Amino acid sequence: MESFLLESQCCPALGIKSCDFQAARNNEEHHTKDISSRHLVVRRGQPFTIRLHFRAPVHAFQHALKKVVLIAQTGEQPSKATRTQVTFPISSLGDQKKWSAMVEERDAQSWTVSVTTPSDAVIGCYSLLLHILGRKPRLLGQFILLFNPWVREDAVFLENEAQRSEYLLNQNGLIYLGTADCIQEEPWDFGQFERDVLDLSLNLLGTDKQVEEWGDPVHVALVLGVLLHALKEKSVLPTPQTQSAQEEALLNKLRGSVPILRQWLTGQGRPVYDGQAWTLAAVACTVLRCLGIPARVVTTFASAQGTGGGLLVDEYYNEEGLQNGEGQRGRIWIFQTSTECWMTRPDLPQGYGGWQILHPKAPKGSEVLKACDLVPVRAVKEGTLGLTPTVADLFAAVNASCVVWKCCDDGTLALTNSNTKYVGNNISTKGVGSDRCEDITQNYKYPEGSLEEKEVMERVQKKKLEHGEDNGICPPSLEIADPLYLFLEAPSSLPLGGDAQLSVTLINPGDQEKAVQLAIGVQAVYYNGILAAELWRKKLFLTLSANLVKRITTSLSSSYFERRPPENSFLRLTAVATHSESSLSCFAQEDIAIGRPHLAIEMPQEAEQYRPLTASVRIHNSLDAPMKDCMISIFGRGLIYRERNYRLGPVQPGNTLCTQFCFTPTKVGLQRLTVEMDCNMFQNLTNHRSVTVVAPELAA
């Protein structure tokens, strides 16, 4: 940095030649080396060192240095009253609980000074100034201060090192999509250490003018939740109903958080469409990790949304077994993603620290922070309604019951004899230090049918009754004098272009035969339960003898569909059986994922840094049409400098595409290679493999 002079009445000129922030060394010690090696980025509650170089032997001005202090300040209007400006001397002793500076090493013309920040300091971009009494402060440089999960006194302290590595440092994520019976993993690049992500994150946080509150991770998380939700609402566009193959391919090129974050904040890049709005949870995770708050993406399958805290969801189907409009008490989403972040909660009763659910919603009025809630996971499990504003919403998301109604041709509604949907299934997140799926349902709810679950539900229902919420608690009962039972069996996925067997079982346990109308329908629905298209229907008229079990098996083929299911949609298979005399209806439903060809990757599990590595890719065309315009893309941080694209020839039905490529790993540690394939039949078919890159052995 440019040199300057410090003057005092005691010495004509005390010269500082330069100040070295020792970014490479400090960032290594503060686990921020992947953010930068040139700019100082440190974590609070942990010392960092700077090196002051003097123009002349410092002993000649020793008495003057007693009047020298350091000033650290952040925000647009730093002040001591708001803890955004602090002044502290350079002494021979440090202090771990407040801002302090201690001389560690000294020689004739330089000092190494250790600077310590308190574990509750305000985070953000700081200016560090040197001030001699009676003179104007002079800037030494700037640094960025982040939260510190490695320091016990920090509110985001996470004791387990493997968890810190996963929930703070790992940029290679997995997000779980699909259905509860067919969980599909989506490789995701969080990219929290990418070139401009820290600047983007701080710029985003800078929209909040309460800089003095930035030392509180609860406040920071709430601000980010509000801002990211607002940006998403502004930047997410409705999915076009008709689109070309090229447009469709672009819609699905979402591989990581960074392009989305840049799009939202700068307007550069591709927009996000409503069918991909689940990416909000991943972007929030990126920003939280970047600022030093441990975070992870969690997926809940069969999640009740929009219930307003009620424990009932209505679904309506017509007599042909197809979804018919939406109820006013919410909707069952096939899956729903959310962000959890780790911190203490001194603002709540004891025992509610740990994982918190970031729950943004549309803001109302001027109280912007109330547009987001930070809900302890434990509060959801225990049903502690009223602890925070949206505990009831999240409790309902994993505990509500679904009531299915049949819309009759005469306009009336009839309650069906439906197997109640079990919501809140297979709550999943990426396992620590591995690519396995970890089921964390036990964090959110007690086992189904357990005594603890019964006690929690009774307590919640009692609480709701005390507040006059007697509607939308318990599902209505259906008295059946002459019962009829319906069961539906279907595969968890339907191969693209293939067939699948499904069966409907009807049971007449009565002593009289029954005339039954059976309607089977298939619709395409998006992950949020919104109808995308009607695809196929079939109606049968049956006579069931007394005490009869009748099983009907049929083949379901995508070639039967009148139109192709939209990209990123699911198949909703429904069956409605109606007894013509009693008007009793039975209902059953299964959500089916659309299977895609398997993209196989073969490569070693371990590789040496700077030594070429070969990987092979293989895909079999199981479709009844050729795969044309095949394009394979490969990318991986620390493995490949830039994304590579390979255009390949067509693959005929029954044939297998095989190709190899070579790359040179440059970064030591566990790295991920992601391969993506596009063709005329599908886009964004991805798979990944992890490889441990080791440093080369030194020659003897």
Secondary structure, DSSP 8 states (H G I E B T S, - for coil): ---EEE--SS-S-EEEEEEE--HHHHHHHTT-TTT-SSS-EEETTS-EEEEEEESS-GGGGHHHHTTEEEEEEESSS--GGGTSEEEEEEES---TTS-EEEEEEE-SSEEEEEEE--TT---EEEEEEEEETTS--EEEEEEEEE--TTSTTSTT----HHHHIIIII--EEEEEEEETTEEEEEEEE--TTSTTHHHHHHHHHTT---GGGTT-HHHHHHHHHHHHHHHHHHHEE---SS--HHHHHHHT---BHHHHHHHHHHS-S--EEGGGTTHHHHHHHHHHHHHT--EEEEEEEEEEES-TT-SEEEEEEETTS-EEEE-SS-EEEEEEEEEEEEE--TTS-TT--EEEEEEE----TT-GGGGEEEEEHHHHHHT-TTSSTTHHHHHHHHH-EEEEEEE-TTS-EEE-EE-----SEEEEEE-TTSS-EEE-HHHHS--TT-HHHHHHHHHHHHHHHHTT--SSSS------SS--EEEEE--SEEETT-EEEEEEEEEE-SSS-EEEEEEEEEEEE-TTS-EEEEEEEEEEEEEE-TTEEEEEEEEEEGGG-SS---TT-EEEEEEEEEETTT--EEEEEEEEEEE---EEEE--SEEETTS-EEEEEEEE--SSS-B-SEEEEEE-TTT-SS-EEEEE--B-TT-EEEEEEEE---S-EEEEEEEEEE-SS-S-EEEEEEEEEE------
